[in-house]
Amino acid sequence: IKGPQVMKGYWNQPDATAECLDAEGWFKTGDIAVIGADGFVSIVDRKKDLIIVSGFNVYPNEIEDVVMAHPKVANCACIGV
């Protein structure tokens, strides 16, 4: 993402700023998107989406895929609480 609406960086955190903003001002969101045949962009995942449960790394998209495989489930979302 690039434009006047994008932040200039993290306050007093140059390393964190360098991780998410490139030299030309592009903000790397970490979102993973696809462009459909109709030309619309859909965000389908997060690059660093991870929930730690009792010391285990749990990836929400893997849980959602298993739940969505059930024929009686129309939609779901996995979040950490």
C-alpha positions in Angstrom: 0.0 0.0 0.0 1.3 3.5 -0.8 -0.2 6.9 -0.4 -0.7 9.9 1.9 -2.9 7.7 4.2 0.1 5.5 5.1 2.1 6.1 8.2 5.6 7.5 7.9 7.0 5.0 10.4 7.0 3.8 14.0 7.9 6.5 16.6 11.6 6.0 17.6 11.7 2.5 16.1 13.8 2.6 13.0 14.3 -1.1 12.8 10.5 -1.8 13.0 9.9 0.9 10.4 12.5 -0.6 8.0 10.7 -4.0 8.3 7.4 -2.7 7.0 8.2 0.3 4.9 10.6 0.3 1.9 12.7 3.2 0.6 10.0 4.3 -1.8 7.3 4.4 0.9 5.5 1.1 0.2 3.9 -0.3 3.3 4.2 -4.1 3.5 1.0 -5.2 5.3 1.7 -8.9 5.5 -1.6 -9.7 3.9 -1.8 -12.5 1.3 -4.3 -11.7 -1.5 -5.5 -13.2 -4.7 -7.0 -11.5 -7.8 -10.1 -13.3 -9.0 -11.1 -13.9 -12.6 -13.5 -10.9 -12.2 -10.5 -8.6 -11.3 -11.4 -8.2 -7.7 -8.8 -8.6 -5.0 -9.6 -10.8 -2.0 -7.4 -11.0 1.2 -7.2 -14.7 2.0 -4.6 -14.9 4.8 -1.9 -13.2 6.8 1.8 -13.9 6.3 2.6 -14.0 10.0 -0.8 -15.2 11.4 0.1 -17.4 14.4 -1.6 -18.2 17.7 0.4 -19.8 20.5 -1.6 -22.3 22.6 0.1 -24.0 25.5 3.4 -23.5 23.8 2.2 -24.9 20.5 2.2 -22.8 17.3 -1.3 -22.9 15.8 -1.9 -21.4 12.3 -5.6 -20.1 12.1 -5.9 -20.9 8.4 -5.2 -24.6 9.1 -7.9 -24.7 11.7 -10.3 -22.9 9.5 -9.6 -25.3 6.6 -10.5 -28.3 8.8 -13.7 -26.7 10.1 -14.8 -25.5 6.7 -14.4 -29.1 5.4 -17.5 -30.0 7.4 -20.6 -29.9 5.1 -22.8 -28.1 7.7 -20.3 -25.2 8.2 -20.9 -22.2 6.0 -18.1 -19.9 7.3 -15.7 -19.7 10.2 -12.9 -17.6 11.7 -10.2 -18.7 14.1 -9.0 -16.1 16.6 -6.8 -16.1 19.7 -8.4 -15.1 23.0 
